[in-house]
Amino acid sequence: MNKLTRRATTGERKSPPHTGSHQECLTRALMWAFDDLGSELRLIDVDHLISYIHSGAHGNIRDLVASSAELFFREGTVSYLDQASMVVTWSSVPRIVLNLEFRNDGVVARFEMLLTTSVTDITLRELTIEQAETTALAELDCLVDALRNARLKPASKEWSPKSIQN
């Protein structure tokens, strides 16, 4: 079985890549599919998330992610990778980062989901596709199809590489 693995850069969170880059299109696909999950996770009391991250209560975070994901995705397609971080200061809103994995139809995407008061952002860290795709467009189509097939109901917006503007 051929596999294609693409690792995203793991440096500091930067402004979005140049419009139209392949990496940005892959990230936009994840943002499109996970927009409603991010909104659901932002409803969780941030004090609880901070406490769970601080104490290493990954089982609690895993349960919260699973119960939120089951509203939108088939069971087992979205999981928490037992890694989270936070930035909490007196002068700004808390920033929570959850490491998540999406797995469906031979596609595995590992990514970070940043949650703040009103914003969800995603940073793609690794994408693995079991079937070797020959073009960037075919790779994107494979990811979008896997995301669509994993959903219990269609996303609130129709997919377009320009559907989510940062």
HUTA-V182668 format. One line per field, one symbol per residue. ss: DSSP state (a for helix, b for strand, c for the rest). phi: phi as a letter, one per 40 degrees, with the letter a starting at -180 (. if undefined). burial: b if it has 9 or more other ideal C-beta (glycine too) atoms within 8 Angstrom, else e. A space follows every 10 residues. Layout:
BEGIN
ss->???
phi->???
burial->???
END
This chain:
BEGIN
ss->cccbbbbccc cccccccccc caaaaaaaaa aaaaaaaaaa accccaaaaa aaaaaccaaa aaaaaaaaac ccbccccbbb bbbbbbbccc ccccbbbbbb bbbbccbbbb bbbbbccccb bbbbbbbbbc cccccaaaaa aaaaaaaaaa bccccccccc cccccc
phi->.cbbbbbccb cccbcdcddg ccdccccccc cccbdccdcc ccccdccccd cccccgcccc cdcccccccc cbbcdgcbac cfaaaabbbc caccbbbbcb bbaafgbbbb abbcbbdbbb bbbcbabbbc ccccbccccc cccccccccc ccadccbcca dbcbcc
burial->eeebebebee eeeeeeeeee eebbbbbbbb bbbbbbbbbb bbebeeebbb bbbeeebbeb bbebbbebbe bbbeeebbbb eeebebeeee eeebbbbbbb bbbbeebbbb bbbbbbeeeb bbbbbbbbbe eebeeeebbb ebbbbbbbeb beeebeeebe eebbee
END
